[in-house]
Amino acid sequence: MTESADLIVVGAGSGGFGAACAAARLGSKVLLVEAGEGVGGTSTWAGVNNWEPVAGATSLPAELYAALLPMRDTSLQRRRCAYHPDRPWGWYDRDPDNTDYRYSLSRYSGMPITFEPQALDQAMCTMLAQAGCELRLRTRFVDVEIDQVSRRIRAIIVEDSDGQRQRLEADRFIDATADIHLARSAGCESRLGPENPTAYGEPSATDAEGLVLNNASPCYRITPLKKCEGAVIEPWPDQVDRSIDDLRPVTSIRTYPNGDLNMNPLHLMTGAEALELGTDAHDLAFQRARGHWHLLQTRHGFDKWRLQWMSPVLGIRETHRLVGQYVLCEQDLDAGLANQDHEDIVTFADHAIDFHGSRPSRPVPNGPYGVPFRCLLPKELDNLLVACRGASFSSIGASSCRLSRTMMMLGQAAGTAAALFEADVPWGDANMERLRRQLATDGVALSLEEGWLDAMPDLDPIDPELVDAGDPRLATDPALP
Ligand SMILES: Cc1cc2nc3c(=O)[nH]c(=O)nc-3n(C[C@H](O)[C@H](O)[C@H](O)COP(=O)(O)OP(=O)(O)OC[C@H]3O[C@@H](n4cnc5c(N)ncnc54)[C@H](O)[C@@H]3O)c2cc1C
């Protein structure tokens, strides 16, 4: 059985959603295939229901926020308390007054956004359906057919949860699987782990041996005990391979719109360990998460909370990355948009270089930097784009660029390009001015004044000192929680 479409997008996380929604809105017949039970990927199913503040996240994510706001399924967040040796978590709480999305558009003077993961999944499904995109869940990409002469993917093979296989043909394909399964199966060059200094001449690259990948996190949700409920202390899990004193309780905490807490334990599993364990990583990581929760309840004062939900998917921050027509690296991050001379910038971002302690982290020094469209283009094939955290970034580039809304913006650029240009135009010949015009028409900020809180003429950014110290309107009681 063969089916066909103009565009097939594989993976319905942030990048895949952006790609499929943008292309379908511009009239392409789009088929979006997703291995999991729903859409949103890491943002929903791995319990990462948090959009870090970042420049450039306009258009589709702003629409999603507007869809969630009236149902009270989302809220801007202010810092409640910073990390402290005796209180090893950073905690953000709902802002009681502010709902203006633009306050989330700066890493240093902006605010994160938290949302109900199920509500985001629903809002994404609604937007995809309204755009006319066909979504196929529980459908996994397993193989690819390539025409080497024309440098094109002819078809992919997918398998549903009953083991039924199907052949899907299209003019264009977008790999949004995060781990770039399609691009790697198609023979595109990729890399894993940090590059040494000779690869791209990055100032912070080192010759250190060994595979270092950004940590993986098993996220979970806790809820306050009701007045009538007694303490529900998590038993120490027998299968945990570490003693309680070996577990590091460092946690990033965000507050759900209803007051529950999202716990993102940052140091329970290295990325390299998760990669090596493969499908076994999930169970071990969540056993450690139970140990982590036991530790917080018994030693850090969380005994008036109980575990409510563990996310079904382990949060993986970094695996394989494409080596495409352009590689975004540290020099781009340091230059900033004003000092880059690429003609094909399709979004910008300003998240810090951020390795969660496994390698040195630091802010980007010159404000937002642009991401060129060529980061989505493999060198080997003419009808494939890669629009996910595995796009063509160096390891340092990816440590900053990987945020979910930045991936959504790259997805939007990929989907727009797929819809705009004739199928036989190689990506390298596509008119970038036309692509940028269409993105601007669709509400994508391409100038700092439109997409960076710190440069917006009619808004006062939040004082970064206030961001660091915590909002005085929120309790910073040392007896927290
Ligand atoms: C623990 C953690 C915390 C984070 N914190 C933040 C944060 O606070 N703020 C922020 O903005 N970002 C954060 N990030 C980063 C961000 O969440 C991710 O980088 C981003 O969501 C990745 O989006 P994506 O579209 O590339 O991939 P994903 O969202 O992972 O989507 C990939 C999709 O492809 C599907 N797929 C995979 N293989 C196949 C296949 N063979 N066939 C079909 N479908 C397939 C998957 O099921 C998935 O749905 C965090 C990440 C992690 C892991």
The ligand as an ORCA input file, in Angstrom:
! r2SCAN-3c Opt
* xyz 0 1
  C      14.605     17.521     30.716
  C      14.592     18.601     29.693
  C      14.322     19.898     30.100
  C      14.245     20.889     29.151
  N      13.890     22.138     29.560
  C      13.535     23.031     28.637
  C      12.908     24.219     29.027
  O      12.730     24.462     30.212
  N      12.510     25.073     28.072
  C      12.709     24.813     26.733
  O      12.290     25.600     25.891
  N      13.345     23.700     26.333
  C      13.738     22.796     27.251
  N      14.333     21.643     26.874
  C      14.695     21.442     25.465
  C      13.492     21.157     24.599
  O      12.439     20.619     25.359
  C      13.833     20.219     23.452
  O      15.093     20.484     22.913
  C      12.792     20.376     22.363
  O      11.500     20.219     22.904
  C      13.041     19.358     21.267
  O      12.058     19.500     20.274
  P      12.160     18.611     18.983
  O      11.021     18.951     18.112
  O      13.530     18.709     18.441
  O      12.036     17.099     19.495
  P      10.912     16.381     20.362
  O      10.009     17.310     21.026
  O      11.631     15.385     21.202
  O      10.047     15.627     19.247
  C      10.517     14.526     18.510
  C       9.309     13.681     18.163
  O       9.687     12.697     17.201
  C       9.039     11.490     17.530
  N       9.810     10.401     16.931
  C      11.051      9.982     17.282
  N      11.413      8.954     16.507
  C      10.393      8.728     15.638
  C      10.188      7.772     14.576
  N      11.104      6.845     14.253
  N       9.020      7.831     13.890
  C       8.058      8.767     14.206
  N       8.217      9.670     15.213
  C       9.368      9.643     15.908
  C       9.052     11.470     19.047
  O       8.084     10.574     19.564
  C       8.752     12.933     19.368
  O       7.378     13.176     19.486
  C      14.460     20.606     27.785
  C      14.740     19.304     27.377
  C      14.803     18.309     28.315
  C      15.061     16.906     27.868
*
